[in-house]
Structure formats: C-alpha cells, structure tokens
Amino acid sequence: MTKEFPKNFLWGGAVAAHQIEGAYDADGRGLSCADVMTAGSNGVEREITDGIVSGKYYPNHEAIDFYHHYKEDIKLFQELGLKAFRTSISWSRIFPNGDDELPNEAGLQFYDALFDELLANGIEPVITLSHFEIPYHLYTEYGGFRNKKLIDFFVKYAKTVMTRYQHKVKYWMTFNEINNQADGQSALHVWTNSAVKIADDENKEEVVFQAALNELIASAKVVKLGHEINPDFQIGCMMAYVPIYAYSCSPLDAMAAVKVMERRYFYSDIHARGHIPRYTLKYWEKQGYQMDYSADELQALADGTVDYIGFSYYMSNAETTIAELDGQMISDFPNAKMTKNPYIKASDWGWQIDPVGLRYVLNAVYERYEKPLFIVENGFGAYDKKEADGSVHDDYRIDYLRAHIEQMEKAVNEDGVELMGYTPWGVIDIVSFGSGEMEKRYGMIYVDKDNQGNGTLARSKKDSFAWYHDIIDHNGLEE
Ligand code: BG6
C-alpha cells in the first residue's frame, strides 16, 4: 500500500544559480553579491570582501560548473524521475550591473536553453527570481535594497525574464528566504537578502525593516505584472520557516514564542494578506522607527498578493524566558532567548532535526493563510564518505527525508493541507550557502569536489538516488 500524494504532485529537487552554475564571468555576466563571499567552514562565517580580492578563495566562482554540465545533469534528474526542478535566474547574467538599459542576450539564451532542456525531459522549471545574488553594482552604486530605486530595477528584470520565458516557466517565486534577515544577527543574511551592509552607527533593525519593506513592495509589483504577462502563472513567495516552540509551558515562554514568530511572519503576512500587520505597526511606533512608504506602495502590496507560499524547512528552535538556561538572547521579548530543544537531535552543523516540526509548520501556515503551500527546500547537509567502488551509503539522508515525507503525508491526508509539491534541497551536491563548503552535502548525486576546490567534478549516484526514485515512482511512501 502507498501513502499517496495528490495527482500532479510536484516531486522535484532544488538548487540556486550561484551555488551550482559557476561560470561567474562567462558570456557577459556581471558580478553578484555571492561572488564576493569567501569560503568559511563549519561554524566559521564567510567573509564578504570589497570586490574580488586576489589570493582569496570564492567557491561560487566555479561551483559545480552546472553552466557547462547542465545537459548531463538534467539527464540524471530525468533518470531520478524528477517532475520539477527548482533553480534561480542569476540576475547579473541578465542585467550585469542591475541598472543596465538593455538585457544581456547571451544570459537570456542560457536560460532559454536550460528551460528547453528541462521541458524536453518532462521536468517543470520552478524559478526563483532573486536567490541571494543581487548584482554587486546595485550595492556599490545604490547601497542595495535600502534604496527604493532597486524596486524599479527588480521589476524591470522580472518583466524581462517573465516575458521572455512566459511559455516555458509557469511556477515563479520572488525573493528566496526573504525572512532570513529578520533576526538580523548575521551580516551574511542581510547581505544576501538585500545587498545591504550596516554601518556601526546605524540601527540595524530599522535598516533591515526598510530594505525588507522595499523588497516586499517590489515583490507585490512583480506578482501583479506577472499575472498580466500570463494569467496562468503561479507566483509565490519564499520563506524560511523555522518554527519556534515555547521551551516550557510557562505562559511567558508561550508569549515569547509568539513574539519571535511574528518577526518571521511579518514577511509572509504581507506577501499573502497584502498589508502591513498591526503587530509590526505597533512595534515601529514603540521603537520610533520612521518607515518610508507611500499610499501607492500600500496599494501595490494589496494588489500583489501571492498565489502560494513556497518555503524551506530544515529545523525548529525553542524559546525560553527561564533565566538559567543557556541560550542566545533575542531583543524582541524581555529576557527571552533561544535554547536547545532536549527532545530532538542536531546535525553536525547544529541544525535541530525535527520532522514533526514540518507537519506543525504546514498546519500553522495553512491555517494562517489558507493558500496552497509548496515545500521548496528540505534536506540533510552531511559529510558523505565515498567508498573505493565509488558508492556513497547515505542512509542518514534517506532516514531524514523519509521521516519528513511521512509528516508531509499526514499533513496532506489527515490534516487537509493543500500541498503542491516537494523539492528537496541540493538534489545534486552544491556549494553550501552558509559556510561556502562543498563537503556539506545534501545531494542524491555526488559531485567530486572538496572544500578547497579540488576534484574532477564527476557526478555519481548515492544510495539515496534509487530510494528517492522509488518514492516518486509510487507517488509517495510504500507502507
Ligand atoms: C537555505 C537557502 O538557507 O538553505 C539555500 O535557501 C541554502 O541557499 C540552504 O543552501 C541550506 O543552507 P546551507 O548553509 O547548508 O547551504
């Protein structure tokens, strides 16, 4: 017996252009924010340099050279049985500086060829417009999304690609994990979400709220425009959902968890409901933040609500007000802090593994918006060992994915959640976003390359390849 998923369920795999394509300066491509991020390591942040500094290693410059290997990779995806492939368009391949008058035809042709190849293999492209690689020039010249001019640059870029690919791409998303910057703790998140750097004398939170609001306005304008270009388009947002549980049943912990979740919901509340939530307006008032937005922009938010909620899910967290527990302070609820959840284990990178948390998120978000959901990232970053015969026995990855698919199935068949698809992250090994490592691997397809950039780039199948193939083949899990 099979625990089935809906007919036409989009079983797929996901990546992002900057983590896979390489060819960072090929065919007229301009520099992006991801091109100035060095390699970090497990627990060590990546450095954001001023331009490219000679002698430093930038893992995204070559990545896995998908730009030149995409045909052989798509053959493997087809063999795996993928029905959908989520990737992003590299904005600076299309507009090398972001503010150019005309698009770069060579860049447009690359995505024509890529989408044609996917469609010829029966694979639906699912496309993110901005996945952590805003053209670098938009930072140096305008300061990134803190500047409202970026709204128009983004709309022009989106209009160009949505018009060009209107008969090839149906599923779109605007800004990847737009709410990563919500916590504002990591410079990398603000950089990759918004191309923004914060000066020491600035109020980080206020700057991030303004940049985020500008992106949300840009996103809403693109949703409206996209529907005008092709009414069949399905245009979603893309959120990182990390559910925050109350650590204890203390009412203060419950309230702290609500408050910290609001920081993340702010983004999807605007994307899905089309207005700034009252809890945020009150917060801005309390903090004395003067946000810059016009009546026309508020109207744009209302006119451009998304068709579906795309999101990533990797882990959960717990929030507590209990003073003696070690944790990380947050600022939005007095004396509350993130702490380890004793009921669940973590990966080698400290990401807490919580399959039930996925069902929890699916329920919470569906109840909140009653819009279709799409899990566009989920997966297990791990150190893989390649055996002498070339095999990789990644049973830990299979266990992780199976446990999450089981919870998805319950959300769909027991809880009534509308779920469009599932595209596990890094279906083929790619450069890690957070650490820049190659050896934090998510793939079902192994790529021969290490953290220092050595390797043949040869592709081979891991054990999870055959396993995932069967899942797709059965449209779900076998009992
Ligand atoms: C999400 C991003 O944050 O998680 C991806 O959308 C990223 O770009 C993925 O790669 C996993 O994170 P990491 O740091 O393990 O690559």
Residues whose N, C-alpha, C, O or C-beta is under 5 A from the ligand:
A	BS01	BG6	A16 E177 G381 V431 S432 F433 G434 S435
